[in-house]
């Protein structure tokens, strides 16, 4: 699939990848439907609130150093600023950066702007951002309001770019454009590819782009053993760093849901090879991922040595953890590919995965399979890898954070453990008396040592059973007995 950088707006995921946000069945059924092209989105006849692309776009742009993010929107849409500024402040330590706030401004679109247009307000805000912060680039994120009134953000940003002499990028993340909030990641990466990345001056053979969120640094040490260097993008990178990502020899990603668009764009435009193996969670995934990286960088021998050493190092502890965790029943709720990675980790540790509420599903990625096909036994994405390697997962829901469906499932399945990637959903596990692990640092479970990290953390969490039950005994549920006795998928595909 060709990524069209001529166009100012990113093509949304439901059109580009046929992504869906509603499904109930088993993981294997979902894979079979995806692989045979028979997957269609099942709409909900009732839905609670959900996220929007704007938040996902902002979470990638706002933490780039020496830049300003302007949210061209009513003030309410800037609620994301506080969330991601918190993430920024907490996680800057992982990169040894001074703790400071993000730089973000709202144009504060008001009722009269929806009648007369908000273009002038945006022009003035860009000038103010430049004068106040002297940034190296400005990102302008769109909103439902700016999209509905039809402000020409592309022209305004292009004019400003010419006048100021720095990249000023339009990020097409209007909330109503896409039902998949992950389209927001793609929108920011589209803006970066169009306006920030420069053609390579000199290729850097040891440089590996690592598309990640904001987790801990585990790659510097691992890559050093292969004479490679990680280049963490996009949060916390500088504009100078992003300009040169075209010079890297390969791109890896810790989550294809996050990075598929940027990785594919870099390969298409600048020949930076994307490691297309499923992400390195669990033994087989990690083996495949390192082997693919070794092939691209010509380090096959070093990679085999690293794999052997790491596996030998963790083997006794892994055996011990598997014995302790055998038969424990877990439920997972997380974004698509990261949720699949957590399932792989749990199954590797010997837990039974009794169900999953995964926020959306991409039947394919932007790379159109390629080498990823080989690595996943004929599949094109991470869920196929999990099902082919570890077996099926029952009660597999594609559920875009619909709390009422999650509570119904947890109440019925009653797992020993809930693993959640997002704070807003983890609270439901505790309210039901289920020991719950909130996964903040996505790098925590990555690679060989990550399996051990996860296993040890799960043992700690399982010991919080009494604490969780205590909280549950003091919690009131907003859901009626009627709803809890219904099938969780009652409104999926309904009228
Ligand atoms: S962009 Fe739209 S959906 Fe997103 S926060 Fe603003 S109003 Fe809500």
Boltz pocket constraint, residues with backbone or C-beta under 6 A from the ligand:
constraints:
  - pocket:
      binder: B
      contacts: [[A, 51], [A, 52], [A, 53], [A, 54], [A, 55], [A, 73], [A, 76], [A, 77], [A, 142], [A, 143], [A, 144], [A, 145], [A, 173], [A, 174], [A, 175], [A, 176]]
      max_distance: 6.0
